Amino acid sequence: MQGRYRTPGRGHPARRLVGCSHRRPGRGRCPAGIAAAARAGQQCRGDPAGQPGQCRRRAGAGAAGPGSAGGAPGAAGAGDRRSPCPDADGPQPGRSAADPPGRTVPRAGPEHPCHPRPERAGRDRARRPGATRHRRAARAQALRAGLLALAQEGQADIGWQADDLQRQHRRLAVFDMDSTLIQAEVIDELAKAAGIGERVAAITERAMRGEIDFRASFTERMALLQGLSEEVLEDIGAGLRLTEGAERLFAELKRLGYKTAILSGGFTYFARQVQARLGIDYVYANELEIVDGKLTGRAVEPIVDAQRKADLLQELASREGLTLAQTIAVGDGANDLPMLALAGLGVAFRAKPLVRQSARQSVSVLGLDGVLYLLGVEDRHTRG
């Protein structure tokens, strides 16, 4: 079977024809029968059964090539020249002896109809469903890792996110409390008052790094506080300090119409105080059980652990008629990771290494109002 090509002017070298002497089982001759190419060294891969073939270049009148009407298969005229197929054994023109048989040899000139050029084959593979998406995801992950390393080396905050409509149309922001909204872990402060500060602080640190389960560690720490006087709570609450930038952040969020919430593994007693100071809409935290003016040391269900925080985020978004893409979550510990992953914008704030690497965004150098930059709010847009 011969193909067709546009005939150049008389005497033009492209009038010479290229044929192929091998057959493909059940499909007749190779469609390279008359590929329009006058360049020497044009090659053919061979038939699908793995048999090497030869491409014949008819270069003169009277040649009886396989692609001509009157020639017998395999017969050659005086002007015929043969160039071996790349599937044949031994070194070939343009190839080294180390190259494996069947290797596609890049060449210039028109593409051989038997097989695409290597670069075209690569493009075809790249068009497979999902290939582009996976490559983009891999590049994005590599870029994010590089930016994170650069931020750590340079002691700077670098944010990288899609500049889409959702960025400036989020309407619910939820926050961890301890070491996020306030500069302390309240349970450690209670332990100090009970004389067991170092012991409880070590458990807290391991829980925040994700080394031990939060629920189990919380129950263990609460048991150590049994018998602590209720009077200590008021003194600790009065001494709590807000994180730098917290007041400015909440003033801007309120001005922009955001709903805000505390989702804390700490205690409601202290969260209510923070709520009053910052004008926060919702508070969810753990209850302290007090009997006869002393802590019982028992954890009151439901404990606000990692999964509970994620569930509360979904519940609040549904209550406000919002999608999860319109939400922000900010936290520092391993028990914040589920809600950071679930929110449209998850921010690790001065977080443990595991949390900083896992969260999509992080703020480690700036104050809490650095979150405003991730919302697209510039300094000139704020009133502070």
BALOBA-1460 file (C-alpha; in Angstrom, 3 decimals):
// residues 384
<rec num="1" residu="m" x="0.000" y="0.000" z="0.000"/>
<rec num="2" residu="q" x="1.464" y="3.310" z="-1.050"/>
<rec num="3" residu="g" x="0.871" y="6.686" z="0.515"/>
<rec num="4" residu="r" x="0.513" y="9.987" z="-1.267"/>
<rec num="5" residu="y" x="2.610" y="13.086" z="-1.215"/>
<rec num="6" residu="r" x="2.689" y="16.394" z="-3.035"/>
<rec num="7" residu="t" x="5.134" y="16.195" z="-5.920"/>
<rec num="8" residu="p" x="7.740" y="18.973" z="-5.980"/>
<rec num="9" residu="g" x="9.115" y="20.376" z="-9.191"/>
<rec num="10" residu="r" x="10.928" y="18.161" z="-11.676"/>
<rec num="11" residu="g" x="14.415" y="17.279" z="-10.583"/>
<rec num="12" residu="h" x="13.743" y="18.093" z="-6.944"/>
<rec num="13" residu="p" x="15.395" y="15.467" z="-4.689"/>
<rec num="14" residu="a" x="12.147" y="14.935" z="-2.800"/>
<rec num="15" residu="r" x="10.740" y="13.195" z="-5.906"/>
<rec num="16" residu="r" x="12.786" y="10.183" z="-4.920"/>
<rec num="17" residu="l" x="10.757" y="7.626" z="-3.015"/>
<rec num="18" residu="v" x="11.403" y="5.634" z="0.111"/>
<rec num="19" residu="g" x="9.973" y="2.115" z="0.399"/>
<rec num="20" residu="c" x="10.079" y="-0.646" z="2.980"/>
<rec num="21" residu="s" x="10.699" y="-4.285" z="2.082"/>
<rec num="22" residu="h" x="9.118" y="-5.934" z="5.137"/>
<rec num="23" residu="r" x="5.464" y="-6.838" z="5.645"/>
<rec num="24" residu="r" x="3.326" y="-6.581" z="8.746"/>
<rec num="25" residu="p" x="1.240" y="-9.703" z="9.418"/>
<rec num="26" residu="g" x="-2.329" y="-9.281" z="8.190"/>
<rec num="27" residu="r" x="-1.825" y="-5.606" z="7.313"/>
<rec num="28" residu="g" x="0.112" y="-5.580" z="4.048"/>
<rec num="29" residu="r" x="3.178" y="-3.480" z="3.461"/>
<rec num="30" residu="c" x="4.534" y="-0.877" z="5.807"/>
<rec num="31" residu="p" x="2.777" y="2.481" z="5.271"/>
<rec num="32" residu="a" x="6.213" y="4.003" z="4.738"/>
<rec num="33" residu="g" x="5.959" y="2.833" z="1.157"/>
<rec num="34" residu="i" x="6.572" y="6.235" z="-0.332"/>
<rec num="35" residu="a" x="7.329" y="8.602" z="2.577"/>
<rec num="36" residu="a" x="8.462" y="11.855" z="1.050"/>
<rec num="37" residu="a" x="12.052" y="11.962" z="2.238"/>
<rec num="38" residu="a" x="15.190" y="12.161" z="0.211"/>
<rec num="39" residu="r" x="17.567" y="12.106" z="3.119"/>
<rec num="40" residu="a" x="19.948" y="9.200" z="3.426"/>
<rec num="41" residu="g" x="19.771" y="7.250" z="6.645"/>
<rec num="42" residu="q" x="16.008" y="7.416" z="7.122"/>
<rec num="43" residu="q" x="15.115" y="4.329" z="9.123"/>
<rec num="44" residu="c" x="12.235" y="2.003" z="9.909"/>
<rec num="45" residu="r" x="11.576" y="0.235" z="13.212"/>
<rec num="46" residu="g" x="10.679" y="-3.124" z="11.695"/>
<rec num="47" residu="d" x="7.478" y="-5.134" z="11.779"/>
<rec num="48" residu="p" x="5.438" y="-5.652" z="14.999"/>
<rec num="49" residu="a" x="6.460" y="-9.285" z="15.213"/>
<rec num="50" residu="g" x="9.974" y="-8.181" z="15.959"/>
<rec num="51" residu="q" x="11.522" y="-9.112" z="12.551"/>
<rec num="52" residu="p" x="14.058" y="-6.592" z="11.317"/>
<rec num="53" residu="g" x="13.247" y="-4.971" z="8.005"/>
<rec num="54" residu="q" x="15.042" y="-2.801" z="5.525"/>
<rec num="55" residu="c" x="13.973" y="0.545" z="4.132"/>
<rec num="56" residu="r" x="14.721" y="0.900" z="0.463"/>
<rec num="57" residu="r" x="15.353" y="4.226" z="-1.131"/>
<rec num="58" residu="r" x="14.609" y="4.185" z="-4.869"/>
<rec num="59" residu="a" x="17.006" y="6.581" z="-6.496"/>
<rec num="60" residu="g" x="16.673" y="6.273" z="-10.231"/>
<rec num="61" residu="a" x="14.622" y="5.128" z="-13.179"/>
<rec num="62" residu="g" x="14.372" y="1.405" z="-13.766"/>
<rec num="63" residu="a" x="14.623" y="0.535" z="-10.079"/>
<rec num="64" residu="a" x="12.212" y="-2.241" z="-9.157"/>
<rec num="65" residu="g" x="11.652" y="-1.587" z="-5.485"/>
<rec num="66" residu="p" x="8.964" y="-3.197" z="-3.305"/>
<rec num="67" residu="g" x="6.981" y="0.032" z="-3.317"/>
<rec num="68" residu="s" x="6.820" y="0.173" z="-7.138"/>
<rec num="69" residu="a" x="4.105" y="-1.368" z="-9.233"/>
<rec num="70" residu="g" x="6.232" y="-3.828" z="-11.146"/>
<rec num="71" residu="g" x="8.916" y="-4.804" z="-8.695"/>
<rec num="72" residu="a" x="9.139" y="-8.085" z="-6.858"/>
<rec num="73" residu="p" x="9.515" y="-7.999" z="-3.118"/>
<rec num="74" residu="g" x="13.127" y="-7.747" z="-2.178"/>
<rec num="75" residu="a" x="14.386" y="-7.000" z="-5.698"/>
<rec num="76" residu="a" x="16.578" y="-3.967" z="-6.158"/>
<rec num="77" residu="g" x="17.647" y="-1.950" z="-9.195"/>
<rec num="78" residu="a" x="21.068" y="-0.655" z="-9.827"/>
<rec num="79" residu="g" x="20.279" y="2.669" z="-8.246"/>
<rec num="80" residu="d" x="18.846" y="1.257" z="-5.001"/>
<rec num="81" residu="r" x="20.497" y="1.807" z="-1.659"/>
<rec num="82" residu="r" x="19.454" y="0.107" z="1.558"/>
<rec num="83" residu="s" x="19.670" y="1.543" z="5.086"/>
<rec num="84" residu="p" x="19.361" y="-1.052" z="7.858"/>
<rec num="85" residu="c" x="16.404" y="-0.913" z="10.288"/>
<rec num="86" residu="p" x="17.310" y="0.129" z="13.863"/>
<rec num="87" residu="d" x="15.974" y="-3.237" z="15.027"/>
<rec num="88" residu="a" x="18.691" y="-5.087" z="13.158"/>
<rec num="89" residu="d" x="21.704" y="-6.398" z="15.051"/>
<rec num="90" residu="g" x="24.984" y="-4.505" z="15.184"/>
<rec num="91" residu="p" x="25.917" y="-0.831" z="15.164"/>
<rec num="92" residu="q" x="23.944" y="1.334" z="12.786"/>
<rec num="93" residu="p" x="24.564" y="4.787" z="11.387"/>
<rec num="94" residu="g" x="23.859" y="7.371" z="14.066"/>
<rec num="95" residu="r" x="24.026" y="4.706" z="16.790"/>
<rec num="96" residu="s" x="26.759" y="3.327" z="19.010"/>
<rec num="97" residu="a" x="27.488" y="-0.322" z="19.680"/>
<rec num="98" residu="a" x="26.319" y="0.193" z="23.264"/>
<rec num="99" residu="d" x="22.820" y="1.176" z="22.196"/>
<rec num="100" residu="p" x="20.263" y="-1.625" z="22.703"/>
<rec num="101" residu="p" x="18.521" y="-3.060" z="19.595"/>
<rec num="102" residu="g" x="15.253" y="-1.363" z="18.798"/>
<rec num="103" residu="r" x="16.291" y="1.962" z="20.299"/>
<rec num="104" residu="t" x="14.716" y="4.846" z="18.445"/>
<rec num="105" residu="v" x="17.408" y="6.985" z="16.856"/>
<rec num="106" residu="p" x="16.646" y="10.722" z="16.731"/>
<rec num="107" residu="r" x="17.005" y="12.087" z="13.231"/>
<rec num="108" residu="a" x="16.225" y="15.147" z="11.188"/>
<rec num="109" residu="g" x="13.775" y="15.242" z="8.319"/>
<rec num="110" residu="p" x="10.170" y="14.112" z="7.841"/>
<rec num="111" residu="e" x="8.720" y="11.754" z="10.416"/>
<rec num="112" residu="h" x="8.624" y="8.074" z="9.447"/>
<rec num="113" residu="p" x="5.004" y="6.855" z="9.390"/>
<rec num="114" residu="c" x="5.956" y="3.556" z="11.063"/>
<rec num="115" residu="h" x="6.716" y="5.171" z="14.382"/>
<rec num="116" residu="p" x="6.734" y="8.657" z="15.870"/>
<rec num="117" residu="r" x="9.851" y="10.548" z="16.725"/>
<rec num="118" residu="p" x="11.041" y="10.138" z="20.319"/>
<rec num="119" residu="e" x="10.042" y="13.655" z="21.273"/>
<rec num="120" residu="r" x="6.562" y="13.177" z="19.819"/>
<rec num="121" residu="a" x="6.140" y="9.868" z="21.635"/>
<rec num="122" residu="g" x="7.006" y="11.664" z="24.863"/>
<rec num="123" residu="r" x="4.387" y="14.305" z="24.165"/>
<rec num="124" residu="d" x="1.793" y="11.609" z="23.482"/>
<rec num="125" residu="r" x="2.554" y="9.940" z="26.792"/>
<rec num="126" residu="a" x="2.283" y="13.297" z="28.518"/>
<rec num="127" residu="r" x="-1.243" y="13.676" z="27.188"/>
<rec num="128" residu="r" x="-2.488" y="10.632" z="29.017"/>
<rec num="129" residu="p" x="-5.355" y="11.469" z="31.424"/>
<rec num="130" residu="g" x="-4.024" y="12.761" z="34.724"/>
<rec num="131" residu="a" x="-0.384" y="12.989" z="33.622"/>
<rec num="132" residu="t" x="-0.339" y="16.772" z="33.513"/>
<rec num="133" residu="r" x="-2.148" y="17.015" z="36.849"/>
<rec num="134" residu="h" x="0.334" y="14.699" z="38.541"/>
<rec num="135" residu="r" x="3.311" y="16.574" z="37.134"/>
<rec num="136" residu="r" x="1.912" y="19.888" z="38.325"/>
<rec num="137" residu="a" x="1.269" y="18.467" z="41.794"/>
<rec num="138" residu="a" x="4.820" y="17.121" z="41.976"/>
<rec num="139" residu="r" x="6.287" y="20.454" z="40.894"/>
<rec num="140" residu="a" x="4.105" y="22.322" z="43.400"/>
<rec num="141" residu="q" x="5.223" y="20.018" z="46.218"/>
<rec num="142" residu="a" x="8.877" y="20.457" z="45.287"/>
<rec num="143" residu="l" x="8.493" y="24.227" z="45.118"/>
<rec num="144" residu="r" x="6.731" y="24.322" z="48.482"/>
<rec num="145" residu="a" x="9.505" y="22.268" z="50.099"/>
<rec num="146" residu="g" x="12.102" y="24.638" z="48.655"/>
<rec num="147" residu="l" x="10.255" y="27.706" z="49.922"/>
<rec num="148" residu="l" x="9.898" y="26.171" z="53.381"/>
<rec num="149" residu="a" x="13.644" y="25.467" z="53.545"/>
<rec num="150" residu="l" x="14.401" y="28.986" z="52.315"/>
<rec num="151" residu="a" x="12.106" y="30.493" z="54.951"/>
<rec num="152" residu="q" x="13.798" y="28.521" z="57.717"/>
<rec num="153" residu="e" x="17.273" y="29.524" z="56.574"/>
<rec num="154" residu="g" x="16.425" y="33.188" z="56.128"/>
<rec num="155" residu="q" x="14.170" y="33.550" z="59.171"/>
<rec num="156" residu="a" x="11.302" y="34.838" z="57.037"/>
<rec num="157" residu="d" x="7.706" y="33.923" z="56.303"/>
<rec num="158" residu="i" x="7.008" y="32.925" z="52.696"/>
<rec num="159" residu="g" x="3.450" y="32.255" z="51.583"/>
<rec num="160" residu="w" x="2.594" y="30.535" z="48.298"/>
<rec num="161" residu="q" x="-1.000" y="29.875" z="47.299"/>
<rec num="162" residu="a" x="-3.385" y="30.048" z="44.354"/>
<rec num="163" residu="d" x="-4.565" y="33.596" z="43.684"/>
<rec num="164" residu="d" x="-8.220" y="32.715" z="43.141"/>
<rec num="165" residu="l" x="-11.555" y="34.202" z="44.174"/>
<rec num="166" residu="q" x="-11.738" y="32.053" z="47.313"/>
<rec num="167" residu="r" x="-8.658" y="33.776" z="48.697"/>
<rec num="168" residu="q" x="-10.561" y="36.977" z="49.423"/>
<rec num="169" residu="h" x="-13.998" y="35.457" z="49.998"/>
<rec num="170" residu="r" x="-13.482" y="33.361" z="53.107"/>
<rec num="171" residu="r" x="-15.860" y="34.118" z="55.967"/>
<rec num="172" residu="l" x="-15.112" y="31.790" z="58.915"/>
<rec num="173" residu="a" x="-11.854" y="31.711" z="60.894"/>
<rec num="174" residu="v" x="-11.217" y="29.188" z="63.680"/>
<rec num="175" residu="f" x="-8.241" y="29.200" z="66.045"/>
<rec num="176" residu="d" x="-6.508" y="27.005" z="68.545"/>
<rec num="177" residu="m" x="-6.010" y="28.905" z="71.804"/>
<rec num="178" residu="d" x="-2.945" y="27.717" z="73.718"/>
<rec num="179" residu="s" x="0.318" y="28.929" z="72.105"/>
<rec num="180" residu="t" x="-1.750" y="30.439" z="69.281"/>
<rec num="181" residu="l" x="-4.081" y="33.102" z="70.660"/>
<rec num="182" residu="i" x="-2.254" y="33.230" z="73.992"/>
<rec num="183" residu="q" x="1.425" y="32.866" z="74.823"/>
<rec num="184" residu="a" x="1.096" y="29.852" z="77.115"/>
<rec num="185" residu="e" x="-0.136" y="26.290" z="77.481"/>
<rec num="186" residu="v" x="-2.712" y="26.691" z="80.254"/>
<rec num="187" residu="i" x="-2.465" y="23.122" z="81.464"/>
<rec num="188" residu="d" x="1.272" y="23.620" z="82.003"/>
<rec num="189" residu="e" x="0.552" y="26.752" z="84.037"/>
<rec num="190" residu="l" x="-1.878" y="24.771" z="86.207"/>
<rec num="191" residu="a" x="0.769" y="22.090" z="86.677"/>
<rec num="192" residu="k" x="3.294" y="24.695" z="87.816"/>
<rec num="193" residu="a" x="0.838" y="25.857" z="90.438"/>
<rec num="194" residu="a" x="0.463" y="22.238" z="91.572"/>
<rec num="195" residu="g" x="4.231" y="21.751" z="91.789"/>
<rec num="196" residu="i" x="4.486" y="19.278" z="88.906"/>
<rec num="197" residu="g" x="5.244" y="21.697" z="86.068"/>
<rec num="198" residu="e" x="8.179" y="19.917" z="84.435"/>
<rec num="199" residu="r" x="6.464" y="16.539" z="84.472"/>
<rec num="200" residu="v" x="3.294" y="17.825" z="82.783"/>
<rec num="201" residu="a" x="5.181" y="20.105" z="80.378"/>
<rec num="202" residu="a" x="7.149" y="17.126" z="79.054"/>
<rec num="203" residu="i" x="3.912" y="15.250" z="78.299"/>
<rec num="204" residu="t" x="2.421" y="18.340" z="76.639"/>
<rec num="205" residu="e" x="5.456" y="18.806" z="74.408"/>
<rec num="206" residu="r" x="5.342" y="15.213" z="73.201"/>
<rec num="207" residu="a" x="1.621" y="15.482" z="72.489"/>
<rec num="208" residu="m" x="2.047" y="18.711" z="70.481"/>
<rec num="209" residu="r" x="4.807" y="17.103" z="68.406"/>
<rec num="210" residu="g" x="2.485" y="14.195" z="67.613"/>
<rec num="211" residu="e" x="4.591" y="11.614" z="69.427"/>
<rec num="212" residu="i" x="1.736" y="10.453" z="71.671"/>
<rec num="213" residu="d" x="-2.032" y="10.500" z="71.339"/>
<rec num="214" residu="f" x="-3.597" y="13.773" z="72.485"/>
<rec num="215" residu="r" x="-6.620" y="12.199" z="74.170"/>
<rec num="216" residu="a" x="-4.510" y="9.787" z="76.213"/>
<rec num="217" residu="s" x="-2.050" y="12.510" z="77.181"/>
<rec num="218" residu="f" x="-4.848" y="14.888" z="78.159"/>
<rec num="219" residu="t" x="-6.413" y="12.314" z="80.476"/>
<rec num="220" residu="e" x="-3.002" y="11.598" z="82.046"/>
<rec num="221" residu="r" x="-2.254" y="15.278" z="82.659"/>
<rec num="222" residu="m" x="-5.699" y="15.949" z="84.117"/>
<rec num="223" residu="a" x="-5.268" y="13.150" z="86.629"/>
<rec num="224" residu="l" x="-2.071" y="14.798" z="87.872"/>
<rec num="225" residu="l" x="-4.000" y="18.005" z="88.649"/>
<rec num="226" residu="q" x="-6.372" y="16.332" z="91.097"/>
<rec num="227" residu="g" x="-6.853" y="18.419" z="94.245"/>
<rec num="228" residu="l" x="-5.702" y="21.748" z="92.775"/>
<rec num="229" residu="s" x="-7.582" y="24.689" z="94.316"/>
<rec num="230" residu="e" x="-10.119" y="26.567" z="92.213"/>
<rec num="231" residu="e" x="-8.602" y="29.863" z="93.366"/>
<rec num="232" residu="v" x="-5.533" y="29.188" z="91.217"/>
<rec num="233" residu="l" x="-7.631" y="29.441" z="88.038"/>
<rec num="234" residu="e" x="-8.416" y="33.116" z="88.539"/>
<rec num="235" residu="d" x="-4.794" y="34.022" z="89.130"/>
<rec num="236" residu="i" x="-3.621" y="32.172" z="86.003"/>
<rec num="237" residu="g" x="-6.390" y="33.712" z="83.871"/>
<rec num="238" residu="a" x="-5.425" y="37.215" z="84.941"/>
<rec num="239" residu="g" x="-1.833" y="36.621" z="83.887"/>
<rec num="240" residu="l" x="-2.498" y="35.259" z="80.393"/>
<rec num="241" residu="r" x="-0.979" y="37.360" z="77.602"/>
<rec num="242" residu="l" x="-2.398" y="37.566" z="74.085"/>
<rec num="243" residu="t" x="-0.118" y="36.712" z="71.189"/>
<rec num="244" residu="e" x="1.420" y="39.606" z="69.310"/>
<rec num="245" residu="g" x="-0.896" y="40.749" z="66.497"/>
<rec num="246" residu="a" x="-4.009" y="38.977" z="67.833"/>
<rec num="247" residu="e" x="-5.961" y="42.154" z="68.554"/>
<rec num="248" residu="r" x="-5.201" y="43.666" z="65.149"/>
<rec num="249" residu="l" x="-6.117" y="40.425" z="63.375"/>
<rec num="250" residu="f" x="-9.502" y="40.067" z="65.067"/>
<rec num="251" residu="a" x="-10.341" y="43.738" z="64.570"/>
<rec num="252" residu="e" x="-9.765" y="43.328" z="60.812"/>
<rec num="253" residu="l" x="-11.618" y="40.026" z="60.596"/>
<rec num="254" residu="k" x="-14.613" y="41.611" z="62.298"/>
<rec num="255" residu="r" x="-14.468" y="44.596" z="59.950"/>
<rec num="256" residu="l" x="-14.378" y="42.242" z="56.948"/>
<rec num="257" residu="g" x="-17.438" y="40.330" z="58.186"/>
<rec num="258" residu="y" x="-15.792" y="37.123" z="59.385"/>
<rec num="259" residu="k" x="-17.253" y="34.809" z="61.991"/>
<rec num="260" residu="t" x="-14.600" y="33.621" z="64.434"/>
<rec num="261" residu="a" x="-14.272" y="30.691" z="66.831"/>
<rec num="262" residu="i" x="-11.933" y="29.132" z="69.388"/>
<rec num="263" residu="l" x="-11.517" y="25.367" z="68.946"/>
<rec num="264" residu="s" x="-9.204" y="24.463" z="71.794"/>
<rec num="265" residu="g" x="-7.890" y="21.437" z="73.607"/>
<rec num="266" residu="g" x="-7.512" y="23.799" z="76.562"/>
<rec num="267" residu="f" x="-10.250" y="24.828" z="78.973"/>
<rec num="268" residu="t" x="-13.482" y="26.757" z="78.612"/>
<rec num="269" residu="y" x="-12.756" y="28.739" z="81.801"/>
<rec num="270" residu="f" x="-9.845" y="30.517" z="80.099"/>
<rec num="271" residu="a" x="-11.281" y="30.484" z="76.564"/>
<rec num="272" residu="r" x="-14.228" y="32.600" z="77.760"/>
<rec num="273" residu="q" x="-11.800" y="35.238" z="78.996"/>
<rec num="274" residu="v" x="-10.028" y="35.320" z="75.625"/>
<rec num="275" residu="q" x="-13.387" y="35.480" z="73.864"/>
<rec num="276" residu="a" x="-14.347" y="38.599" z="75.806"/>
<rec num="277" residu="r" x="-11.052" y="40.330" z="75.023"/>
<rec num="278" residu="l" x="-11.077" y="39.643" z="71.275"/>
<rec num="279" residu="g" x="-14.802" y="39.634" z="70.498"/>
<rec num="280" residu="i" x="-14.889" y="36.011" z="69.296"/>
<rec num="281" residu="d" x="-18.236" y="34.505" z="68.243"/>
<rec num="282" residu="y" x="-17.923" y="30.826" z="69.258"/>
<rec num="283" residu="v" x="-15.978" y="28.910" z="71.910"/>
<rec num="284" residu="y" x="-15.439" y="25.148" z="72.091"/>
<rec num="285" residu="a" x="-12.990" y="23.807" z="74.689"/>
<rec num="286" residu="n" x="-12.732" y="21.287" z="77.535"/>
<rec num="287" residu="e" x="-14.529" y="21.629" z="80.854"/>
<rec num="288" residu="l" x="-12.779" y="21.511" z="84.222"/>
<rec num="289" residu="e" x="-14.655" y="19.414" z="86.766"/>
<rec num="290" residu="i" x="-14.608" y="21.161" z="90.150"/>
<rec num="291" residu="v" x="-16.057" y="19.696" z="93.365"/>
<rec num="292" residu="d" x="-15.845" y="21.472" z="96.730"/>
<rec num="293" residu="g" x="-13.566" y="24.102" z="95.250"/>
<rec num="294" residu="k" x="-10.978" y="21.614" z="93.968"/>
<rec num="295" residu="l" x="-10.237" y="19.966" z="90.608"/>
<rec num="296" residu="t" x="-11.290" y="16.314" z="90.473"/>
<rec num="297" residu="g" x="-8.675" y="15.435" z="87.854"/>
<rec num="298" residu="r" x="-11.279" y="13.777" z="85.611"/>
<rec num="299" residu="a" x="-11.612" y="14.665" z="81.934"/>
<rec num="300" residu="v" x="-15.191" y="15.644" z="81.017"/>
<rec num="301" residu="e" x="-16.526" y="14.284" z="77.740"/>
<rec num="302" residu="p" x="-16.576" y="15.202" z="74.928"/>
<rec num="303" residu="i" x="-12.867" y="15.944" z="74.894"/>
<rec num="304" residu="v" x="-11.913" y="18.443" z="72.201"/>
<rec num="305" residu="d" x="-9.218" y="16.439" z="70.462"/>
<rec num="306" residu="a" x="-7.981" y="16.503" z="66.862"/>
<rec num="307" residu="q" x="-11.036" y="14.828" z="65.321"/>
<rec num="308" residu="r" x="-13.424" y="16.864" z="67.432"/>
<rec num="309" residu="k" x="-11.858" y="20.073" z="66.111"/>
<rec num="310" residu="a" x="-12.318" y="18.946" z="62.510"/>
<rec num="311" residu="d" x="-15.939" y="17.997" z="63.209"/>
<rec num="312" residu="l" x="-16.614" y="21.362" z="64.839"/>
<rec num="313" residu="l" x="-15.161" y="23.183" z="61.835"/>
<rec num="314" residu="q" x="-17.560" y="21.358" z="59.525"/>
<rec num="315" residu="e" x="-20.461" y="22.016" z="61.895"/>
<rec num="316" residu="l" x="-19.752" y="25.743" z="62.102"/>
<rec num="317" residu="a" x="-19.327" y="26.082" z="58.326"/>
<rec num="318" residu="s" x="-22.677" y="24.372" z="57.795"/>
<rec num="319" residu="r" x="-24.333" y="26.580" z="60.414"/>
<rec num="320" residu="e" x="-23.063" y="29.730" z="58.693"/>
<rec num="321" residu="g" x="-24.049" y="28.478" z="55.241"/>
<rec num="322" residu="l" x="-20.439" y="28.309" z="54.037"/>
<rec num="323" residu="t" x="-18.343" y="25.780" z="52.179"/>
<rec num="324" residu="l" x="-15.119" y="24.486" z="53.711"/>
<rec num="325" residu="a" x="-13.236" y="26.397" z="51.013"/>
<rec num="326" residu="q" x="-14.457" y="29.597" z="52.687"/>
<rec num="327" residu="t" x="-12.907" y="28.720" z="56.051"/>
<rec num="328" residu="i" x="-9.561" y="29.428" z="57.744"/>
<rec num="329" residu="a" x="-7.961" y="27.368" z="60.511"/>
<rec num="330" residu="v" x="-4.910" y="28.409" z="62.538"/>
<rec num="331" residu="g" x="-3.059" y="26.242" z="65.056"/>
<rec num="332" residu="d" x="0.338" y="25.086" z="66.271"/>
<rec num="333" residu="g" x="0.077" y="21.473" z="67.448"/>
<rec num="334" residu="a" x="-0.332" y="18.018" z="65.958"/>
<rec num="335" residu="n" x="-3.909" y="17.939" z="67.255"/>
<rec num="336" residu="d" x="-4.643" y="20.852" z="64.895"/>
<rec num="337" residu="l" x="-3.565" y="19.041" z="61.721"/>
<rec num="338" residu="p" x="-6.976" y="17.569" z="60.776"/>
<rec num="339" residu="m" x="-8.717" y="20.953" z="60.903"/>
<rec num="340" residu="l" x="-5.802" y="22.635" z="59.088"/>
<rec num="341" residu="a" x="-6.108" y="20.091" z="56.295"/>
<rec num="342" residu="l" x="-9.882" y="20.444" z="56.133"/>
<rec num="343" residu="a" x="-10.060" y="24.244" z="55.981"/>
<rec num="344" residu="g" x="-9.768" y="26.179" z="52.744"/>
<rec num="345" residu="l" x="-6.730" y="27.910" z="54.257"/>
<rec num="346" residu="g" x="-4.787" y="26.033" z="56.941"/>
<rec num="347" residu="v" x="-2.064" y="28.025" z="58.696"/>
<rec num="348" residu="a" x="0.546" y="26.597" z="61.074"/>
<rec num="349" residu="f" x="1.390" y="29.415" z="63.499"/>
<rec num="350" residu="r" x="4.799" y="29.215" z="65.194"/>
<rec num="351" residu="a" x="4.245" y="25.515" z="65.013"/>
<rec num="352" residu="k" x="6.137" y="22.337" z="65.781"/>
<rec num="353" residu="p" x="8.242" y="21.018" z="62.837"/>
<rec num="354" residu="l" x="5.782" y="18.232" z="61.968"/>
<rec num="355" residu="v" x="2.896" y="20.699" z="61.793"/>
<rec num="356" residu="r" x="4.870" y="23.288" z="59.815"/>
<rec num="357" residu="q" x="5.837" y="20.701" z="57.197"/>
<rec num="358" residu="s" x="2.316" y="19.306" z="56.915"/>
<rec num="359" residu="a" x="0.302" y="22.540" z="56.791"/>
<rec num="360" residu="r" x="-0.117" y="24.282" z="53.454"/>
<rec num="361" residu="q" x="0.857" y="27.683" z="54.903"/>
<rec num="362" residu="s" x="2.865" y="28.746" z="57.922"/>
<rec num="363" residu="v" x="3.647" y="31.927" z="59.864"/>
<rec num="364" residu="s" x="6.681" y="31.648" z="62.125"/>
<rec num="365" residu="v" x="8.330" y="35.068" z="62.211"/>
<rec num="366" residu="l" x="5.486" y="37.571" z="62.014"/>
<rec num="367" residu="g" x="2.807" y="37.986" z="64.652"/>
<rec num="368" residu="l" x="-0.661" y="36.522" z="64.389"/>
<rec num="369" residu="d" x="-1.738" y="39.409" z="62.148"/>
<rec num="370" residu="g" x="0.576" y="37.931" z="59.499"/>
<rec num="371" residu="v" x="-2.425" y="35.764" z="58.578"/>
<rec num="372" residu="l" x="-3.931" y="38.877" z="56.963"/>
<rec num="373" residu="y" x="-1.331" y="38.740" z="54.189"/>
<rec num="374" residu="l" x="-2.499" y="35.229" z="53.304"/>
<rec num="375" residu="l" x="-6.018" y="36.639" z="52.936"/>
<rec num="376" residu="g" x="-4.786" y="39.237" z="50.461"/>
<rec num="377" residu="v" x="-5.153" y="42.090" z="52.990"/>
<rec num="378" residu="e" x="-2.267" y="44.532" z="52.660"/>
<rec num="379" residu="d" x="-1.153" y="47.068" z="55.248"/>
<rec num="380" residu="r" x="-2.680" y="49.925" z="53.284"/>
<rec num="381" residu="h" x="-6.072" y="48.190" z="53.502"/>
<rec num="382" residu="t" x="-6.111" y="47.991" z="57.290"/>
<rec num="383" residu="r" x="-7.030" y="50.591" z="59.847"/>
<rec num="384" residu="g" x="-4.396" y="49.627" z="62.383"/>
